[in-house]
Amino acid sequence: MVFKKEYASVYDSLYQSKDYKKECDFLEKIFKKQGKNIKTILDLGCGTGGHAFILAKRGYKVTGIDRSEDMLKTARANANKAGFKIDYRRSSIQDLKLNKKFDVVIAMFAVMGYQADNDDLALACKNVKEHLKRGGIFIFDAWNGPAVLTDPPVQVVKDLKSGDKRIIRFTRPEVDLIAHVVDVNFKVLVLKNDKIISETEEIHKMRFLFPQEMKYFLQVAGFTGIQFLPFLKPDKKLSANDWNMTVIAK
Ligand SMILES: C[S@@+](CC[C@H](N)C(=O)[O-])C[C@H]1O[C@@H](n2cnc3c(N)ncnc32)[C@H](O)[C@@H]1O
């Protein structure tokens, strides 16, 4: 398991500069381009609800699914504080059975990359299809295989302030070219008054996805009209240098 209590508790601080509003604008541009009247959205791997919260605020009926109860705790607290009704439920994507269909399914911030082996990825695609209305759209972002090969991930340190705490995250990636997986080794320290008050480590197994293999997984699950774009660029074509790709399937 990843996104356990200690990591989940610093998640929003670690990504405080991630522009969720801009990402939701991008999603809405895609909705518009598809010419659909979107009302219901299923957010898979919703985490702390960065997208779900903004989309609910913009009037969509959102259901959020995540397998990490600790991430969902923050998501629920944020929604309650703002008085929004968001249906957050704990489930893995592979076990998902809501008996309900949606206009759109999203899986944002490399959620599909967490489905690192073929069986999990195939089952995720099948379950998404089963939760979409006829003509519904699946939108997700992922690491683009060709770009990961030419520009592999490197060690980085993130050092930031959050209230009276300092959070330091060390990231050490180990690339497995045969498995198409990067083991992202995270070590997170939380300091208060220069003293370490918590320390945690997690290894996130992240699959980088190649457009043609992804297309095949989606086609096998019954999707058509599959498109690849560079992340946040709805009018551009994906190139081999774009690290982050957006995939749209119907
Ligand atoms: C990088 S976080 C993204 C969270 C959120 N979408 C965002 O943009 O901030 C990935 C999330 O996907 C969830 N996740 C990954 N694989 C999952 C699976 N198979 N079933 C349910 N949740 C999953 C994790 O628990 C985590 O909360």
The ligand as a Gaussian input file, in Angstrom:
#p B3LYP/6-31G(d) Opt

LIG

0 1
 C       -0.802000      10.858000      -7.396000
 S       -2.281000      10.570000      -6.509000
 C       -3.441000      11.578000      -7.445000
 C       -4.589000      12.056000      -6.581000
 C       -5.502000      13.068000      -7.274000
 N       -6.082000      12.526000      -8.477000
 C       -4.742000      14.343000      -7.580000
 O       -4.684000      14.734000      -8.750000
 O       -4.224000      14.970000      -6.641000
 C       -2.756000       8.939000      -7.027000
 C       -3.992000       8.449000      -6.274000
 O       -4.492000       7.291000      -6.941000
 C       -4.909000       6.360000      -5.970000
 N       -4.865000       5.033000      -6.611000
 C       -3.836000       4.490000      -7.308000
 N       -4.172000       3.276000      -7.767000
 C       -5.443000       3.052000      -7.369000
 C       -6.342000       1.974000      -7.546000
 N       -5.983000       0.874000      -8.209000
 N       -7.573000       2.083000      -7.003000
 C       -7.948000       3.200000      -6.330000
 N       -7.128000       4.247000      -6.109000
 C       -5.893000       4.183000      -6.629000
 C       -3.923000       6.530000      -4.828000
 O       -4.419000       6.007000      -3.618000
 C       -3.732000       8.046000      -4.828000
 O       -4.639000       8.692000      -3.970000

